[in-house]
């Protein structure tokens, strides 16, 4: 009985043991299945294609990304297939270029040595694949395949941006210097390298009056014109702002540089249509030649820039070759720029006034304010010597504001019928602060708005016309008088007279100078005065220097005269006597 009970107990224990071991086996299989699912999920959600080969170059593991990357047939790719067979499948889809046998042998030899092998594969469809094969301890290896096409494009774009101008896509200063260094290093005996430095003569005015969009459009148009002027092998670069540079390698004759400079000036000078705006511009060019002027890149570029300064000083649309003595002139120019900035801060400017005579009553109804620079060392500096520099370095607006305030402050003490005329540059008219500046100057001085006359040129009217007209109408609403200066020297005078009712037309001095020797000048002045009279405008003949000219313009119907015959520009202290001399007798006796 006891033996039977013992056998029964033993059977129960064996059954429990079997059940426990069966449960453990099921649990282990479940965990293994879960791990396999996780492994499959990881493999098939990788951004890279993955392969694993054993020591005999047989495929052990692969993922779906690899199949998709090379557009393979999933039925053809199976574990156990050889590397050569896999490469042959890829060759059929045109995603493996080369000899499969040679590649498999080479890769196997590297893996056997324990070396990692990396390469870039450029596919016919334009994609770039990064392939990295890493050996494993078992003698096999793991391979990753990654599509780096977008990364390569981004890298190329970044590299391009580092060496090219963002606006025009021309080479920038960095690439310019590199190409110049290369050209100088490869210079053959008897050959030369020419460097052109150029900028646009009135770009700041265009940018300030028409806006940055038009300025940028002009720069892109000029870039295209420069490219159209040169042959292949010539570098055209934008080095900043409105400055461009060219490198002419292997120049055999300096005359060729001269010819190209003339062609560039002509091309840039042609009228430009930028977003519907007619823009006129010119370029100044400085030229340096290697090895004549310098042999090092930086020195050659510096000399070309020096020559550019001289070209700008010579006037619009010119080009100049570097000469050693230019260095002194450039230093003087930079010194002038520095002193000009200091002059405004230290109050070195003063105003002279030139009277305008009314021919009908022999009174002086207006005096024109003309700025002078009272330099502590140079003495009295005339506007023509520093105004262009002030425009180039961005000082013309603050200087113009000072002139406006000072002229109003001086004129308030003149006889009540005498106005003061102040010239406005195109940049000032385009400034959003002009109206508030005028109101502030009138308020601070106490001068009635009707005694302020603002003079603009036809060039001002040509730029940003709608904005300019709006500004002029606001000024007229204050009772400020508006005159057109240098009338007859612009491009579309009559159209502007229709669009804005000027108070006065100032006939340019060139017509007055030619009255006695050019019949056409005589008739033009007659026509202008007749037209102005019919439009209710005053006419002022500028540049009257003789009694004969004064009688001629009187006979032609001019209302006023201005010039040395009436009086030269003079300091405020000397003006009082002249104003008194032309007062009517009744006013004097009173």
Secondary structure as UniProt FT lines:
FT   HELIX           2..44
FT   STRAND          49..53
FT   TURN            55..56
FT   STRAND          58..62
FT   HELIX           64..69
FT   TURN            70..71
FT   TURN            74..76
FT   TURN            79..80
FT   HELIX           83..92
FT   TURN            93..94
FT   HELIX           100..112
FT   TURN            113..114
FT   STRAND          117..122
FT   TURN            124..125
FT   STRAND          128..135
FT   TURN            137..138
FT   STRAND          141..147
FT   HELIX           149..163
FT   TURN            166..168
FT   HELIX           173..185
FT   TURN            189..190
FT   STRAND          192..200
FT   TURN            201..202
FT   HELIX           203..210
FT   HELIX           212..229
FT   TURN            232..233
FT   STRAND          235..240
FT   TURN            241..242
FT   STRAND          243..251
FT   HELIX           254..269
FT   STRAND          272..274
FT   TURN            275..276
FT   STRAND          277..279
FT   STRAND          283..290
FT   TURN            291..293
FT   HELIX           297..314
FT   TURN            316..317
FT   STRAND          319..321
FT   TURN            324..325
FT   HELIX           326..346
FT   STRAND          349..358
FT   TURN            359..361
FT   STRAND          366..375
FT   TURN            376..378
FT   STRAND          379..381
FT   HELIX           383..392
FT   TURN            393..394
FT   HELIX           396..411
FT   TURN            412..413
FT   TURN            416..417
FT   STRAND          419..423
FT   HELIX           426..430
FT   TURN            432..433
FT   HELIX           434..445
FT   HELIX           449..451
FT   STRAND          452..457
FT   HELIX           458..462
FT   HELIX           465..477
FT   TURN            478..479
FT   STRAND          481..487
FT   HELIX           493..499
FT   STRAND          504..507
FT   HELIX           509..513
FT   TURN            514..517
FT   HELIX           519..534
FT   TURN            535..536
FT   STRAND          538..541
FT   HELIX           547..555
FT   TURN            556..557
FT   STRAND          560..562
FT   TURN            564..566
FT   STRAND          570..571
FT   HELIX           572..581
FT   HELIX           585..589
//
